[in-house]
Amino acid sequence: MLKNFENHWHGNHGYLKKVLMIALPMIIQGLVIQFQTLINRAFLGNLKVEYLAAVGNTIFPFYATITVVIAVSTGLTILIAQNIGAKQVAAAKEYLHNSIFYSSILALILFVLWFFFPGIIFAVMGVDKVLMGYCVGYVRIISFFLILLGIDISIQAALQGAGITKPIMYSGLARILCNVLLDWIFIFGHLGFPKMGLYGAALATAISNIAAIMFLLFYSLKSKRLPFKINLREVFGSKNFDKFKDVLRVGLPTGFESLIWYIGILLFLRILNHLDELAVGIYTLIYGIDIAVYGIYNGLARASLTLVGNKIGEENETEAKKVLTSCLKYNYVVVGVIFLVFLLYSKQILGIFTKDVTLIDKSVFFFIIMSFTLFPRSLNVIVGSGIRGFGDTKWMLYTQILGTVFVITFANMAVFVFQLGITGIYITIFMDEFFRSVLNSLHFYKHRKVCAYMINS
């Protein structure tokens, strides 16, 4: 049956099986990580609406800075995928060791920023004084897992580049199981612990993240299935910054791209904070569900990045484009089903995460708009990963800059000039995703061959 489905879609290339082997563990891992946030919101939203607003104001800037470091590790994924495609495993291992060391330094800088100076960041965002204390306390607790972030992102990037994604999935499952249990204990005060509410959710997140990172590190040190094993002596002994500079040159455009995207989100929040707390709550609620779905098509995007990178390492552009086309076909089957479910069960889905009837009723219309946005957004994410697999990370940065300028300008006009309120925000998001998906698709399929970066360097 699997073979017939494969042949029906794109001929006998074996891409379905290859895509699923990489994508399914990444989809599960992405879903459980997003489920981790959604569990926090579901618990907290049933306590106080203010907690939702506090989490919303916190996670966007916090994960914006983290995403920049994670996005830089995309450079490591690309280089390892291309090196493995070119049968240069020793070079891939050297990239990994240097990335662990230098990414850990970047992660420690983030920890210092968020533990000691969060109030300044939230003040710049225009966070209400009532929410400020919640935001500062929450982010200081969750920031502790940043100490190990460099190890986590480097190992995950290397495993993804090698096409070995099951360990990442196991790490994600360990994270969510730990988080659900600790949420129940710390938020509500079970098993003799005090009831900590918002701060209990933060503590549960920090502990579960650290546990998952340690699991992934232990697996990577002990497993005999990996094409290259981590050697801690080499990590701390033979440091070659030139190798990490290669990672930065390939990955930094993706890091800046993510940062600019988050800047747009933060400016949305600033606009929403000028409206009312309910607007922030609506946006935070819907964004949480939206980003959970992102975990599904982002799994396909990661598969496209790895497989396109492998083909470019083999210097086979034609097959690289066939891989991307296959991923897009699978994506629209999945996204189409999700779209119908969201349309038919909007209130029920929103009701999982809050019991506030007013918030649910106000959110339904915007949730439906978000459902339509899934199509251009998923296209953007998957095609963008294909473009990066070519080693071309600058193009996506350019289109993101263009898109952010558009959304900042148009969102302000829609909200403050045309008085469309939060509706203007969602219209702006749809238009941005649609136009960039067209630009990125045209660029990918008209792309002339970009040689593997590791071959040129």
N, C-alpha and C positions, 0 to 999 in steps of 0.2 A: 504493500500500500504506500509506504514511504517512497519507494522507488518510482511508482506511478505518479505520485504527486510531484516529485522532483522533475520527471520528464515532462509533465504537463506544463510546468511553469517555465522552464528554460532549457530543456534538453538534458542530455546525460552528462552533466559536468560534476555531479557529486557535491554541489555547493550547499544543498539543504542540510545534509548531515554535518558538513564542516561548520556551517553557520550555527546550527543548533548546539553543537558540542561546545562552542565558545559562548554563544549568546544565552542559552538557558541558565547556566550557573550565574552569569552576570545579571540576568533579569531577576532571578531569585534573590541574589545578593542586593541588587538595587532596591527591590521591593521591601526586603526586610529592614533595610536601613531607613527607607522612607516610612515604613510601618512603625519603626521606632519613634520617629517624630510624631506620627499620627496617634500613636498610643498615648504619648505625653499629652497631646492636645485633647484627645477624647477624655482622659482623666481630668485634666485641668479645666476644660471647657464646661464640665459638669459641676465644677466648684465655683468658679468666678469667670465672667466674661473678661474682666480686667486681666486675668492670667493669659488669655488668648492674645490680647493686645500686647502684653509684655513680651510673650514669646515671639510674636510677629516682629516687634521692633528689635529684638535681640538676634534672632537667627539670621536675618538678612545681612547685617554688617559682619557678624561673626563668620558665617559661612562664605561671605564674599572674600575675606582675607584667606581663609583656608582653601577656597577653590583656586585662588591664584597659585598657591604652592602645589596643589594637586594637579592643576592644569600644566604647570611646568613639568611635572612628571610624565605628561603626555609625550614630551620629547623623548623620555627614556623608553616608553612603549614603542614609539615609532622606530627608534634606533635598534632596539632589540628585535623587533619584528623584521626589519630589513636585514639585519645581520644574520638572523636565523635563516631567512630566505636565501641569503648568499652563502650559507654554511659556515659562518664565522662565529662559532659559539664562544670561543675564548674572548673575543672582543665584546660580545654581549655581556659576559660575566664581569669584565672590567668596568663597563659602563654602570652596572648594577652596584658594585662595591663603592664606587666613587659617589654615586647618587645617594646612597644611604647616608654617607658621612656628611655631605654638604647640605642635603635636604633637612637633616636633623638640626643643623645650625639655623636654617631658615625657620624651622618649626619652633625652636626655642625663642627666637626673636618674637614670633607671634604670641607665644605664651606670656612673655614679659609685657607686651602691648596690652593684651586683654585682661591680665590679672591686675596690673597696676594703673592702667589709664582708660578704663571703659567709660567713666563718667564724661570725659572730654568728647569721646566719639558720639555718645548718645545725645549730648548737648548740641553738637553740630547738626545732628539729625532732627532736632526740634522735638525730642520726646517730652511728653507732658511730665510735669514734676511729680504727679501722682504715681506715674509708672516708673520713674527714674530709679527708685530704690529697688523695685522688683527686677528691673533689667540688669542693674549692676550686680546684684547678688547672684542672679541666675548665671550670668556669663562668667563670673569669677570661678564658680564651681565647675562648670563644664570645661573651662579652659585647661584643666590639669591634664587631660588626655593629649593636649598638643605637644607635651614633652616627648611622646613616642610617635608623633605623626609622621616624621621623616622616615622612620623605619617602615611604617605601615604603607605609605603611598609608594615607596620605592619597590617594596616586595610585590605589591599589587600590580604596579606598572610592568614589572619584569614578567610576572606570571601571565598577565594579559598579552604581552608582546610575544610570549612563547606559545600562546594558545592554550595554556593550562589554567582553567578558571574554576575548577571544582574547589580547590582550597580557599579561594576567595568567597565562594558560596558558603562553605562550612564556617568560615569566620563570621560572615553576616548572620547565619543562623544562630551561632553562639551569642552574638551581640543582642539579637532581638529577644531570645529566650531569657537571657540575663536581665535585659531591660524591663521586660514585662513583669518579671518576678519582683525586681527591685522597685519598680514604680508602685506596685501594689503595697509593698512594705513601707517605703519611705513617704509616699504622697499621703497615704491614709493612716499611717501609724500602726501597722500590724506587727505581730511577733515581738512585742515589747518595745518597738522603736517609737519615738515621738512622731506625731502628725506634722509633716514638714511642708505639705502643699507644693508650691512652685519650686522651692529649693530642694525638695525631695526628688522631684522630676529631674532636676539638674544633676543631683548626686547619682541617681540611677543611670543617667546618660553617660556621665564621666566614668563610672566604674565598669559599665558594660563595654564601653569603647576600649578601655585599657585591657580588659580581659580578652576581647576579640583580637586585639593587636598582638598580645602575647601568644595566643593560639596560633596565629598566622606565622609568627617568628619561629616558634617551636617546630611547626610543620616544615617550614622551609629549611631549617637546620638539620632535620632528621630524615626527611623524605629522600628516597633513592630514585624517584620517578622524574625528577627535574633534570633538564638538560645541563644545568649548571647549579652548583650548590653554593650557598653563602658561606664565606669564610670570614669570621669576625676578625681574625688577625689581619687579613688583607683589607678589611674595611677601615680599621684604625691604623694600619701600618703603611701600605703603599698608596698614598693619596696622590692622585693625578688630577689637578684642577683643570687641565686641558680637556680631559674626558668630560668633566662636568660642564665645561663651557660648551661642548658640543650639545649636551642635553639642554642647556639654557638657550642656545641659538635656535634649536628646533622647537623647544617648549615655551619659551617666553612669549612669543606672539599669542599662543593659546592662553597663557596666563593673563596677559593684558586684555585679551578678548573677554575672558570671564570677568575680570575686574570691571571692565566697561559695562558689561551686561548688568552686573550687580549695582553699579552706579545708577543705571537707569531704574532698577528696582527701588533703590534707596530714595531716589528722587520721587518715585511714585508714592512711597511711604510718607515722604515729607508733604506732598500734595494732600494725601489722605488725612494726615494729622491736622491739616488746616480745615478739613471738613468736620469730622467727629470721630469718636472712638468706635462707633458702629461701623463706619467705613473701613477702618483698619481691621476690625474683627472679620468683616465680610471677606476682604482681600486675603487675610491670613488663612481663614478657613478654606477658601477655594484654592488658594495656592498650595496648601498642604495636600489636597487631593490631586491637583494637577501635577505636582512634582512626584507623587507616587506613581502616576501613570508614566511619567518621564522615565522612571526606572525600567519600564518594560521596553520602550523603543530605544532607550540608551544602551540596553544589552545588545540589540541588533547593531547599533552604531559602533559599539566596541568590537563586535565581531568583524564589521566591515573595516575598521581601522587595522586590526591585526592581519586579516587576510589580504587586504589591498597592500599593506606594507610588505607582507611576504612576497606577493607577486611583483612588486616594484623591486624588491631585493633580488628577485630572479630576472629582473628587467623584462617583464611581460605585462605591458600596459593593457593589452586587449583583454586578458583574463581578469586584470584588476577591475576593469569597468563592468565585466560580467558579474563579478562578485557583488559589486555595489547594487546593480540592477536587481539581483536576486534578493538582497536584503530589503530593498524597497518594496518588492512584491509581498514578502512575508509581513512587512510592517503594516501595509494597508489592510490586510486581512484582520490583523490583531486590533488595530486602531478602529476599524469599522465596527467591530463587535463592541468595543468599549464605548464608542460613540452612542450606539443604540441603547446600551444599558444605562448610560448617563441620562439620555433623553427620557427614557421610560420610568426611571426610578430616582429622579433628582432629589425629591424631598427625603426619601428613605435613606439615601446615601449621606446627605448632609446631616440627617438626624442622628447618624452614628457618632458624630463628633461634637454635637452640642444639643442640649435640650431646650435652648432658648428659642421659642417659637418665632419671635420677631426676627431674630437673626436668620433663621432658616427661610422664612417667607421672603425676606429682603434679598437673600442670596440666590434663590432659584434662577432668576432671570440671568444673572451674571454667570452662574454655573453652566447654563446652556450655551452662552456665548463662548465660554472657555472650551466647551466640548467641540464646537466647530473649529476652534483654533488648534486642536490636536493634529489635524491633517497637515497644515503647512509647517507647524512646529516640528513634528516628527520627521518630515521630509528634510527640514533644515538640519536637524541633528545628525541624521544618517548620512546625507550627502556631505555635510561638513566633515564627518569622520573619514569619509572616502578621500576627500581633498587632502586632509592631513596625512593619510596613509601614503599619498604620493610624495610626502615630504614638504608639501606646500602649506605651511601654517600661517603665512602672512595674509593670504587672501581672506580667510575667515576673520582675521583681525580688522581688515579694511571694511568688510561689509558690516561688522558689528559696530564699528565707529559710525558708519553711515546710519545704521539703524538706531543707535542711541541718540544721535543728534535729532533724528526724526521724531522718536518717541518723546523726548524731552520737550521739543518745540510743540508738537501736536497735542500732547497730553495737557500742557499748560493752557493752550488755546481752548481745548475741548472742555476743560473743567472751569476755567476762570473767565473766558471770553464768551463761549457758547453756553455756559452754565449747564453742562451735561452731567456734572457730578461724577460718581464712580463709573457710570456708563461710558463716559469719555475715555477712561483708563482702559477698559476692555476693548473698545473699538480700536484704540491706538495699538494695543498689543496684537490684535488680529491683523491689522494692516501691515505692521512691521514684519511679522512672521511670514505673511504671504509674499510680500515683495522681495524679501531676502531669500526665501526658498526658490523663487524664480531665478534670481541672480546666481545663486550658488549652483543650481542644477545646470544652468547654461554653461557656467565656468567648468564644472566637472566634466561634462560630456564633450566639451570642445577642447579639453585640456590636452596640451602637447606634453610629451613625456618629460617628467621630472626625475632625473636619476636619483637613486637612493643616496641619501645624505652621507651615509657612512662610506659609500664608494667614492664620493667626491672629496671627502675630508682627508 
